Amino acid sequence: MGLKDLRLPTELVEVPGGGEFTVRGLSLTDMRALVTKYSAELAQLFELFSQDGSTDEARIGNAAATAARFINESPSIAAEVIAIASGEKDVFEIVLGLPFPIQVDALTKVGKLTFASEDSAKKFLQTARSAIGMFKVSQKS
């Protein structure tokens, strides 16, 4: 089985009243687009999530709490992540209007699909903090 036959996993997000949509994990291209668009906000969020350099398993493993905090701190970034992961164009405003529990569910599923393990989430946080720091420095030059 080669890359041509690969089918990336998705998860179903159910909306009360019979609606539903699917999400996928984020790719490097998706991450780059988010960092480019929201570098300052993401830098603040990464600092918030890794205060004092802490990336312990309990914090990273609690995906729903992290998603809720993410939505609270930056609803625009959260909506952008969900919109990108849904694969649908021009749904940003719709995602912003989704009820909070649906957004948390969607972000939790995107997180699980993006990070196969807790170690990959830790490594991503460390790499992203470094990359955002370099991006901020290059913007000032």
Buried (B, 14 or more C-beta within 10 A) or exposed (E): EEEEEEEEEBBEBEEEEEEEBBBBBBEEEBBEBBBEEBBEBBBBBBEEBBEEEEBEEEBBEEBEEBBBBBBEBBBEBBBBBBBBBBEBEEBBEBBBEBEEEBBBBBBBBBBBBBBEEBEEBBEBBBEBBEBBEEBEEEEEE
